[in-house]
Every structure is written in structure tokens, then in C-alpha cells.
Amino acid sequence: MVPEFIELTLGSHMISHGYDMVNKEITEEVEIPFSKKLIAVSRIKSVSEKYILIDYLDGRWVYWEYEEDYTYVKSLLTS
């Protein structure tokens, strides 16, 4: 059974605000120290070896850096 929330250590992130007139993604980079956060599994769109992509307010997406190992994160989402 997949949990409703998982806990990860998240740090710097990039916010996607959409696309401009020539279809170039508009992003904002935010540098912050790592800290533990609870994430609603229903908001996760994808996971790579460095980033977890989560939907955010007003149709924006956030690419968060995470500290844990990819295999560990995968196990949280598939157990």
C-alpha cells in the first residue's frame, strides 16, 4: 500500500511558472539549505536521480533537489 505522504530531505529547487511566447520554460531558481518535508504522494509527477517533480499552486511545478538515495525514494513510492 502506497502511503499518502512521504518524508524527504529537500533543498534548493526550481519553480516552473509556465512557458513564454516562444515556448521557452519560465523558471525561478531558489537556493535554500536542505530540510525535512512531508510530501503528498498524489502531488508527485516524477522522480529522477537528483530531482523530485511536484505540482504546486496555480499550475506551477517545482523541481526539488533531494538528499536521499534514488533507490530509497523509489522504495517509498512502490512499497
C-alpha positions in Angstrom: 0.0 0.0 0.0 1.4 3.4 -1.1 1.4 6.0 1.7 -0.4 9.3 1.4 2.7 11.2 2.4 6.4 10.5 2.4 9.2 12.3 4.2 12.2 13.5 2.3 15.1 15.9 2.9 14.6 18.7 0.2 16.8 21.6 -0.6 17.2 24.0 -3.5 14.6 24.0 -6.1 13.4 25.4 -9.4 9.9 26.6 -9.9 8.4 26.4 -13.4 5.9 29.2 -14.0 4.9 28.1 -17.4 6.1 29.0 -20.9 6.7 32.2 -22.8 5.5 33.2 -26.3 8.2 31.1 -28.0 7.5 28.0 -25.8 10.6 28.6 -23.5 10.0 27.5 -19.9 10.0 30.3 -17.4 11.8 29.2 -14.3 12.9 30.7 -11.0 15.8 29.1 -9.0 15.7 29.1 -5.2 18.8 28.3 -3.2 18.0 27.0 0.3 19.6 24.6 2.8 18.2 21.0 3.0 15.4 20.3 5.5 12.9 17.5 6.1 9.5 17.9 4.5 6.4 15.8 4.2 5.2 15.4 0.6 1.7 14.3 -0.6 2.3 11.4 -2.9 -0.6 12.5 -5.0 1.3 15.6 -6.0 4.4 13.8 -7.2 4.8 13.8 -11.0 8.2 12.2 -11.4 11.4 11.3 -9.7 14.9 11.3 -11.2 18.3 10.6 -9.5 18.6 14.3 -8.5 15.1 15.9 -8.5 11.5 15.1 -7.5 8.9 17.0 -9.5 5.9 18.1 -7.6 2.8 20.1 -8.7 2.3 23.4 -6.8 -0.2 26.2 -6.7 -1.7 27.9 -9.8 -0.5 25.2 -12.2 3.2 25.6 -11.4 5.6 22.7 -10.9 8.6 22.6 -8.6 11.8 20.5 -9.2 13.2 19.9 -5.7 16.7 18.6 -5.1 16.5 15.7 -2.6 19.2 14.3 -0.3 18.1 10.6 -0.1 19.2 7.8 -2.5 17.1 7.3 -5.6 16.5 3.6 -4.7 15.3 4.6 -1.3 12.8 7.1 -2.7 11.6 4.6 -5.3 11.0 2.0 -2.5 8.9 4.5 -0.5 6.7 5.0 -3.6 6.4 1.4 -4.6 6.0 -0.4 -1.2 
